[in-house]
């Protein structure tokens, strides 16, 4: 078994760790970037030189200790270097979601009091220029890509190369400057401010110290025996705490290489070329990959289809047992080995999963069938539970103790308790310092002795694994007193590849109802295979065959709910398929694709009223935001569908079956 090679404890900041790796493994790859179809690799020694020049350049630009530096763009080496360079001189990086509209960006820039910004390209520069009058504190903007910037002549705009050139000159004049600045850093200093997704209101700035991030990252490295031989793919937003831990902190702790894809559209292709050993993806990504696989198999010849389904049945029977080192019949082992040659190996190679030895998923519940599919292929996929306020890790599934319906046991050095109201609370090294400029919210979330309210309801199973039911504030009651857990219901609906998003209603109502978003890729593929014409998402969502398919999925969910005595009352009685996809640009989802439940309830109130009436149809006019920022209206007359409820299964009968 591999053992993690952890750096000395006195290396308590990222700049100190960078210097350590540059000295210990100067020629090892630290970060890659695919540019114009070619992978460009930077070693730890090269990264240290780049960061040294950039740090001095930022000082030449006027950055001082304590200043906030906004960072906006896709995953790019230079943006990760900016984090380290800012931290080296005592400034605080504040990454923003790159797909934020100008209004969202203005709030974070202003609230964080960012005086400087380092961005990827013209698109991000334009958004900052649009909000600059509202954010007078923003004085200087540095951009990486020069394409489209030729006619931008403002004196406060600077190309990344020019800033580094200034830095190299500065370092020649002040040769001891960089080492002296790094030495001033302490583990208790602020490392980063990460803004929450703002599900229920304005985003909050979570202050994390170097100790928070590095101790948590080191515990994860130790638990999973990560090393400088590993490689990961950085494709999720840099503003998200998961990317900060998996693509930045753990890389600096273990010394492994991180690769940045060419673009968000080429992630899966780049992953096939790269073959990472360490991978994280939210459930939706794993669901999308599986949907693509199944669509391709439907289009394959009958021999390939028969072969695939035969060996996938073998994998379902024995794959997870083999992965977990459990006893498996010799016949199944031999068939599985043959399947590895004919099906599993080629499939994993096509997906870029051949070298993966550790994969995580978190954020939402993942469907048991989806979870088992990957594990049956031999992919060591595990669930974890975390938050920004925890520096990610609260629980994690230990090897050999993997279950689809739990999120594992407490992470290293983390304590968990269940409050009297069922809320999960935790305490550990990753507990955030405070919310920036928001002492009231800090006091509400973190107790004086370091316990943090997660806002999630859950309980420990008999095997010591934590189960999360729903957001504590969202768990409600039907009018008959029955338990209503909307997220639990929504996650069961989203297990079906045809359903991309779902929003359930029922608190203080007589019964449960739901909005459904279809998955355009999955349903569109079905339409093409069956010669069903459609011209838009709206037209496909209103197709009677599509609605009937969704109805069948909901009936299946109702049968599952009927078997649970606590949640049998949460069966869906009426539903409708929305005429548009829920969208972050329209305020319906956060940038991390979490449902803004109260906003949706207010915006689509006429539809909710129709669901709780005898109406067969519901008319709605909705304002939408197009990709270029223009506004428009979509009108629709939606069909409301009734569902027969299933009789609840008595506990004794359920056990007997």
Secondary structure, DSSP 8 states (H G I E B T S, - for coil): --------TT--SHHHHHHHHHHHSTTSEEEEEEETTEEEEEEHHHHHHHHHHHHHHHHHHT--TT-EEEEESSS-HHHHHHHHHHHHTT-EEEEE-TT--HHHHHHHHHHHTEEEEEESSHHHHHHHHHHGGG-TT--EEEES--TT-TT---TTEEEHHHHHHHHHHHHHH-TTHHHHHHHH--TTSEEEEEE---SSSS--EEEEEHHHHHHHHHHHHHHHT--TT-EEEE-S-TTSHHHIIIIIIHHHHH--EEEE-S-GGGHHHHHHHH--SEEE--HHHHHHHHHHHHHHHHHS-HHHHHHHHHHHHHHHHHHHHHHTT----HHHHHHHHHHIIIIIHHHHHHHT-TT-SEEEE-SS---HHHHHHHHHTT--EEEEEEEGGGTEEEEE--TT---TT---EE-TT-EEEE-TTSEEEEESTT---EETT-HHHHHHHB-TTS-EEEEEEEEE-TTS-EEEEEETTT-EE-TTS-EE-HHHHHHHHTTSTTEEEEEEE-TTSSSEEEEEEE-HHHHHHHHHHTT---SSHHHHHT-HHHHHHHHHHHHHHHHHHHT-TTTGGG-EEEEEE-SS---GGGTSB-TT--B-HHHHHHHTHHHHHHHTSS-SEEEEEEEEE-TTS-EEEEEEEEE-EE--------HHHHHH-
